[in-house]
Amino acid sequence: MTGFEHLKSALPANSWTDDQDLIAPWLKEWRDKYFGQTPLMVMPGSTEETAKVVKICREHELKIMPQGGNTGLVGGNTPQGEILLSTRRINKIRNTNPVTNAMIVEAGATLLSVQEAAKKADRKFPLSLASEGSCTIGGNLSTNAGGVHVLKYGTAKDLVFGVEAVLPNGEIYNGLTDLRKDNTGYDLSRLFLGAEGTLGIITAASLKLFPRPGHVQRAIAGVKSADDAVKLLDYCRTGNALSMFEVIPRIGLELVTRHIPDQRDPFEQVHEWYAIIDWETDDSALGQSVAEQCLMSAAKARVVDDAVIAQTEIQAANLLALREHMSAAQKHNGASIKQDITVPIDKIPEFLRQADKAVMKIVANCRPVAFGHFGDGNIHYNIAQPEDADRKEFLTYWNDISCVVFDIVDSLGGSISAEHGIGIMKKGELAQRTEPAKMMMLRTIKQSLDPDNIMNPRVMI
Ligand SMILES: Cc1cc2nc3c(=O)[nH]c(=O)nc-3n(C[C@H](O)[C@H](O)[C@H](O)COP(=O)(O)OP(=O)(O)OC[C@H]3O[C@@H](n4cnc5c(N)ncnc54)[C@H](O)[C@@H]3O)c2cc1C
């Protein structure tokens, strides 16, 4: 029996398909950058079924690529011949415990369904990304996703007590604790966080829950420069209230209002940059007063030119939509060379000055669209093609542009991957730019847990 026949005969009929029409949607990723192929997609319905798949694959030397919501942006979710293992059927909320503030969820649950389950228990699960309706908690942990609340709550890594995972030999590791203290050796669950499926398949996770704030106050501020945007961040910090600080440039706002229906500029005047800000407070009166105080003192110091404080939930949602539609709006703007980088927050303006100059040198008239999570130092530094350029020809500059951008990031003490991971896209850069001791440790861990290299073998290292 071949490995494929073995898998098909060992699994229930609804746990696999080789129908290429059914598989097709899962072979291309969101940005249309990577296109894949697989002979078989397996969709186990439980941890035990996942373990069975892995054992059979190991026996027959078949490689596996795990996939959750397929919203990853670095090519680590697009198979090239590996068995595609979808976690989407392993999606239950197993248990919510408001006393320990812990919730055990299965890996294929969407982030949105996890947030909603937390809300039902009068708690908050703070991870929040524009892709939350599709991405899964397993994918979030495997990519160590960031999103808009990192400045207050941290990345996915900070929001988890432990995971359950199927190891590359088919054994099940159970780290589903809700202990806040456990000093019994290496923190093995953390190995799987940000591992991009290279060390095993996360099948469930014990997540940290937080008190739900009484009110989230949102505002948008117009500022003259990236320097002022960074200065404004400091004016907005008050106690522990600040929970979001996202920035978009004028060109970004124009793209969203031009290409996405029902989006409008909240200001009459044009501003060079916009910050969209949230504060979590006990109630709306306090929220209004905190927002007013922060923005007034920034205005007095001439850091803010104008601001709008949301008065209703609809107004608040409309403001955030301007930021959330940035990626979709750029699809209408020709080809884009995209980088997800991070630098120390106070170096953001310097990064932008150096990077804009360097990329213009490579492609004259290209249009940098830098936006994102300025509150935690993460910039989505996307370079749109010049208006009249040939799309294909522009994309041939991807490596040259990445190289100069990453050189600047390195010189400023930043990271070439802030929140999207390494995948296929940055694998070469990781190997080149990482200190030898770290590369040695990454390879040693991979080799010892997955000696046959069956788990996501083309990704990261
Ligand atoms: C519009 C849009 C907005 C986005 N915004 C953000 C953002 O603000 N912040 C951010 O961090 N990311 C963002 N992303 C990227 C993406 O949503 C995240 O990387 C997300 O965490 C991926 O989850 P997924 O379930 O879709 O994973 P997939 O895309 O399916 O997989 C991603 C990687 O994780 C591995 N993997 C998936 N599930 C498992 C599992 N159970 N066990 C082991 N490995 C697994 C895959 O093999 C792959 O390497 C955005 C994407 C889009 C399209």
The ligand as a MOL file (V3000), in Angstrom:
LIG
                    3D

  0  0  0     0  0            999 V3000
M  V30 BEGIN CTAB
M  V30 COUNTS 53 58 0 0 0
M  V30 BEGIN ATOM
M  V30 1 C -6.0190 41.1500 5.7370 0
M  V30 2 C -4.9630 40.5260 6.5990 0
M  V30 3 C -4.5680 41.1900 7.7450 0
M  V30 4 C -3.5850 40.6310 8.5710 0
M  V30 5 N -3.2150 41.3110 9.6850 0
M  V30 6 C -2.2980 40.7670 10.5100 0
M  V30 7 C -1.8880 41.4590 11.6920 0
M  V30 8 O -2.3300 42.5530 12.0040 0
M  V30 9 N -0.9720 40.8510 12.4810 0
M  V30 10 C -0.4320 39.6240 12.1790 0
M  V30 11 O 0.3680 39.1110 12.9430 0
M  V30 12 N -0.7810 38.9790 11.0460 0
M  V30 13 C -1.6850 39.5030 10.2150 0
M  V30 14 N -2.0480 38.8410 9.0770 0
M  V30 15 C -1.3990 37.5670 8.7490 0
M  V30 16 C -2.1550 36.3030 9.2140 0
M  V30 17 O -3.5330 36.5460 9.3900 0
M  V30 18 C -1.5270 35.7320 10.4740 0
M  V30 19 O -0.2100 35.3190 10.2050 0
M  V30 20 C -2.3130 34.5710 11.1000 0
M  V30 21 O -1.7770 34.3160 12.3800 0
M  V30 22 C -2.2620 33.2810 10.2810 0
M  V30 23 O -3.2510 32.3720 10.7780 0
M  V30 24 P -3.8670 31.2390 9.8260 0
M  V30 25 O -4.7550 30.3890 10.6480 0
M  V30 26 O -4.4880 31.8450 8.6310 0
M  V30 27 O -2.5520 30.4250 9.4430 0
M  V30 28 P -2.1080 29.8350 8.0290 0
M  V30 29 O -1.9770 30.9300 7.0420 0
M  V30 30 O -2.9800 28.7170 7.6460 0
M  V30 31 O -0.6630 29.2860 8.4100 0
M  V30 32 C 0.3740 30.1530 8.7730 0
M  V30 33 C 1.5840 29.3360 9.2430 0
M  V30 34 O 1.2630 28.6250 10.4330 0
M  V30 35 C 1.3540 27.2000 10.2300 0
M  V30 36 N 0.2050 26.6310 10.9490 0
M  V30 37 C -1.1130 26.9520 10.8240 0
M  V30 38 N -1.8420 26.2600 11.7110 0
M  V30 39 C -0.9850 25.4760 12.4080 0
M  V30 40 C -1.1350 24.5480 13.4730 0
M  V30 41 N -2.3070 24.2810 14.0150 0
M  V30 42 N -0.0220 23.9370 13.9560 0
M  V30 43 C 1.2020 24.1830 13.4190 0
M  V30 44 N 1.4000 25.0580 12.4180 0
M  V30 45 C 0.3160 25.7030 11.9240 0
M  V30 46 C 1.3180 27.0150 8.7310 0
M  V30 47 O 2.0010 25.8370 8.3570 0
M  V30 48 C 2.0180 28.2750 8.2490 0
M  V30 49 O 3.4020 28.1250 8.3350 0
M  V30 50 C -3.0090 39.3850 8.2240 0
M  V30 51 C -3.4180 38.7200 7.0700 0
M  V30 52 C -4.3880 39.2740 6.2660 0
M  V30 53 C -4.8110 38.5160 5.0430 0
M  V30 END ATOM
M  V30 BEGIN BOND
M  V30 1 1 1 2
M  V30 2 1 2 3
M  V30 3 2 2 52
M  V30 4 2 3 4
M  V30 5 1 4 5
M  V30 6 1 4 50
M  V30 7 2 5 6
M  V30 8 1 6 7
M  V30 9 1 6 13
M  V30 10 2 7 8
M  V30 11 1 7 9
M  V30 12 1 9 10
M  V30 13 2 10 11
M  V30 14 1 10 12
M  V30 15 2 12 13
M  V30 16 1 13 14
M  V30 17 1 14 15
M  V30 18 1 14 50
M  V30 19 1 15 16
M  V30 20 1 16 17
M  V30 21 1 16 18
M  V30 22 1 18 19
M  V30 23 1 18 20
M  V30 24 1 20 21
M  V30 25 1 20 22
M  V30 26 1 22 23
M  V30 27 1 23 24
M  V30 28 2 24 25
M  V30 29 1 24 26
M  V30 30 1 24 27
M  V30 31 1 27 28
M  V30 32 2 28 29
M  V30 33 1 28 30
M  V30 34 1 28 31
M  V30 35 1 31 32
M  V30 36 1 32 33
M  V30 37 1 33 34
M  V30 38 1 33 48
M  V30 39 1 34 35
M  V30 40 1 35 36
M  V30 41 1 35 46
M  V30 42 1 36 37
M  V30 43 1 36 45
M  V30 44 2 37 38
M  V30 45 1 38 39
M  V30 46 1 39 40
M  V30 47 2 39 45
M  V30 48 1 40 41
M  V30 49 2 40 42
M  V30 50 1 42 43
M  V30 51 2 43 44
M  V30 52 1 44 45
M  V30 53 1 46 47
M  V30 54 1 46 48
M  V30 55 1 48 49
M  V30 56 2 50 51
M  V30 57 1 51 52
M  V30 58 1 52 53
M  V30 END BOND
M  V30 END CTAB
M  END
